[in-house]
Each structure stands twice: as structure tokens, then as C-alpha cells.
Amino acid sequence: MIARLLGRTRGHPLLGALSTLGTKIGGSVAALAMFALASWTLDASAFGELVIAFNIVALAAVVAVLGQDTLIQRSWGEYVERDPALASGAIRFGLAVTGSGALAAVTLFALWAAFVEADAAVRDVAAIAAFLFTQTFLHFTANLGRVSCGVIYSEPARELFWRAPVALGLAAVLATGGRATVFAFFATAAAAQALSIVWLGTLVLRRLPSAVRQARPTFAVREWVGRSLTMAAAAMAEAAHQYADVILIGGLIGPDAAAGYFVVLRIAAIFSMLTAGIHTYSASRIAKLYYLEQIDELRRLLAQIAWLTTAITLALLAVVVVEGPLLLGIFGAGYRGLGVELTMMSLINGFVTLSGPGPMLMLLTGADLPYLMLVATALAIRIGALFLFAPTFGLDGAIFAVALALAPFSLAVALYSIRRIGVDPTALAALGRRGRNAASGGGA
């Protein structure tokens, strides 16, 4: 019965999208609980330092994977049915590059800790380095699992399996009146991520198509290196959008302000998780449909997803507006006054969510260089606006900088997708005749 249900979920777009979005939201809730519990077991300054450290290594992990998490999705869609030998080679290439990137990132972090943060405890440095290494590999293995096994297997390992143990451990510390430590936080997360990687690797080995498993791998190294460079640069810029704000605000305004911004960002991240869920589910199918030239089916898929995400986004916005102070209070009474900032950030993230999976559409259909130019421009605007507005206007200025960068970027990506690729990724795709037919299960 369970196998039959999983099979139906993989086969039906709305059910598959709903399961992916549900997992992403579950991961967002787990992350919210994890950091909320950390805020109760650390003083404000220590919590600010923790979130700054977390954002630094999370950004480093995205950089260290060197674009292989995105490249493997494109390569799978392009090769798995047409050339299994190249598909096999793409997996080996991705593993080798990811391993090299992870080792380089850990080495650089260790050198930085030794010469810049010489007073840092050795065990703390080791735990953070282990987290960096395992998260880098988790990015790649989760995306490989997504295309080879399905999102219903890959996303829980990526979103829940490592966050839940950390949250449970922090809850136990709080219940016993203890104090959290940087070492325990990162060591627990790293161990849980390592188990997730092993689980995903086992699934991938079992579920690889026999043609890919038996094929003698061939490599298109020059082509893959070129794609990797643009995808890695785009991923770095995207990650900077997600993580650099907290780091910069910590330097511009101080750890306490960084903690307040992080709290607002973490609650509003439920929309970012929804956006990531859209990208995750659609990415597992965009490349395959595009390279098989099934464009009408691709349009129908995105229209179906648009109906679902619009409904969820509006519901979440209502919850944030009505229950914002309650959500902020999860992190402590001192954060309850950030209701306006939370609403502003949620509206921005909600707009990005409704703009749809245009980034994945561009990255997986050969428009990675134009996408890199767009995301780099948005990042430059965001950083410049942060330096301009945050020191004077505090958190409100920082949030304005986010809006100034993300709104034009999302519109530009959507317009490119419509005009150059011929597919509308936004929520507006659900309003036309195609979208209504898609929502009711009709053809494109």
C-alpha cells in the first residue's frame, strides 16, 4: 500500500509538488525550532555569534560544491535516456569535483581559524569543519537523489534528517536547564548530515537505471567544466543573497542587530523554503521535459504548480500578519517588537515565491550565463544598498535593500523565461486558459 502511494505521488504533478513543498515547510519549521531553542540556551551576543558562524559556513558549503548540485540535474535530464555512459560519467565527475571542493573549503577554514581566530577552541573548529564538509556533500547527494530516486526520498534527508536531531538535542538542554555550545550544535549537525549522505548514497546505488550502472563512463570534461564555472558563480551569488546579509549586518551594526535580523529572516524563510520547494520539484522534471522537447507538458506542469503555490503563499502571509508577534516570541520576548519588519520581509519573500521557478528554468535549459549576470547584478545592488541604508536605518534599511535587489531580479528572470524560453514560470501562468485546464487535469 505504501509503495503504491509513493508511486502515485511520484507520478502526479500536484501530489508530487505538494509532498515536496510539505517537506520544505517541515524543514523550515525544524530550522525555526532549532534556532529558537538555541536563542533560549545562549545569551543574545553568543546567539548572534552562532548565527554569524552558521551563515559563514553555510555560504562556504554552497561555494564548495562548485556548481555540481545544479550540473548533475541538467546532466541527468540531458543524458540519462540518450547516453547512459555520459550520465555515469557525470555522476563520477560530480563526486570528484565535490570532494575536491569540500577538502579545499575545510583546509581554507582551518587555516583561517589558525591564523585569524587563533583563540578559537580546537574542538569548535573541528566541529564546524565537519559540518562544512558534510553539508557540501549533502548538497550534491541530495540533488543526485532527487533526479535518480525522486524528491520524496531526497528532500527529507536534505531538510529534516539533520535539523531534527539538533532541535531535539537543544530541547533536552533547555529542559534540563543546561547551556548550549558551539561544539555540540555543529557536531550533532555534522553527524546527522553524514548519516543522511550514507542513506542517500545507498538509495542512489539501488535505484540507478541498469543502463547507467552497467555503462562504461565517458566524460565531457571541457564542456562540464565550462558549465560548472557559471553554475558555481551563480550558486555563490544566490548563496550570498541568502547568507551574506547576516554577516554584513553583524559587521555594520553589531551581533545583536544581526541576531534580530536573523530571527526575522528565519521566520520569513518559510517563504524561501516554499520557493526552494518549487525549484526542487520543478528542477527534477524541467531538464527532462525541455531536452525531450515536451514544451507544452512543461508549461502545464508549471501552471499546476502555480495554483498550489499561490494558495499556500497567501495562507502563509495571512498567518504571518495575524500571528507575527507570537512567532517572534518563540525566540524570546525581546524580539516581539519586530512585527513590522517581519511583515515586510514576508511580503518580499512571498513575491519571490509567486515569481516561480524561473531561476531553475534558466539554469537547466542552457541560459546559465544570462542568469549569472542577473543574479550578480542583484547581489551588487543588495550589498551596496546594505552599506548605504543599514547603518542609518537599521533593520528597516536592511530589509529595504533586500526589496531593492530581489523585486527587479525576480521580474527580470520571469520576463527572460517568457520571452526567450517560451515558458511562463510565474503565478500568472495559472490564470490563463492553459493554467485553468492544467489545474483541472486537462491538457496544455
LINNORSUL-V442085 format. One record per pair of residues at least 12 apart in sequence whose C-alpha atoms are under 7 Angstrom apart, sorted by the first residue. I is the first residue (numbers start at 1). GAP is how many residues later the second one is. Records with the same first field share a line. If there is no record, write none. Layout:
I=GAP + GAP
This chain:
10=140
13=288
14=290 + 291
17=264 + 288
19=133
20=131 + 132 + 257 + 261
21=253 + 256 + 257
23=132 + 133
24=135 + 249 + 250 + 253
25=245 + 248 + 249
27=132 + 133
28=241 + 242 + 245
30=130 + 133 + 134 + 137
31=132
32=234 + 235
33=134
34=129 + 132 + 133
36=294 + 295
37=133 + 134
38=132 + 142
39=292
40=291
41=133 + 138 + 139
42=137 + 138
44=212
45=210 + 211
47=212
48=207 + 208 + 210 + 211
49=206
50=132
52=194 + 195
55=188 + 192
57=75
59=180 + 181 + 184
60=45
61=71 + 74 + 75
62=74 + 173 + 174 + 177
63=169 + 172 + 173
64=37 + 38 + 41 + 72
65=33 + 36 + 37 + 71 + 75
66=32 + 35 + 162 + 166
67=161 + 164 + 165 + 168
68=26 + 30 + 72 + 160
69=70 + 71 + 74
70=161
71=157
72=18 + 19 + 22 + 72
73=70 + 71 + 74 + 211
74=213 + 290
75=12 + 15
77=210 + 211
78=209 + 210 + 213
84=127 + 128 + 131
85=127 + 130 + 131 + 132 + 133
86=131 + 132 + 133
87=125
88=124 + 127 + 129
89=128 + 129 + 130
90=129
98=39
102=31 + 34
106=23 + 26 + 27
123=60
124=58 + 59
127=56 + 59 + 60
128=58
130=60
131=55 + 56 + 58 + 59
134=56 + 59 + 60
135=58
138=20 + 55 + 59
141=56 + 59 + 60
142=12 + 13 + 16 + 58
145=55 + 59
146=138
147=137
148=56 + 59 + 60
149=55 + 58
151=130
154=46
157=39
161=31 + 35
162=27 + 30 + 31
163=26
166=19 + 22 + 23
230=138 + 139 + 142
231=137
233=139
234=138 + 141
237=138 + 139 + 142
238=137
241=138
246=12 + 15 + 16
252=139
253=138
260=75
261=134
264=77 + 78
268=74 + 77 + 78
271=78 + 79 + 82
272=77
274=79
275=78
278=79
279=78 + 81
283=77
286=12 + 75
287=77 + 78
290=75
296=148
297=147
299=124
300=134 + 135 + 138 + 144
302=123
303=126 + 127 + 132 + 135
304=126 + 131 + 134 + 135
306=120 + 121 + 123 + 124
307=120 + 123 + 132
310=44 + 117
313=37
317=29
320=23
321=22
324=15
325=14
341=55
345=54
348=55
352=58
354=72 + 73
355=55 + 59 + 70 + 71 + 72
356=69 + 70 + 71
357=68
358=55 + 56 + 59 + 67
359=54
362=55
374=35
375=34
378=27 + 28 + 31
379=26
381=24
382=19 + 20 + 22 + 23
385=16
386=12 + 15
414=12
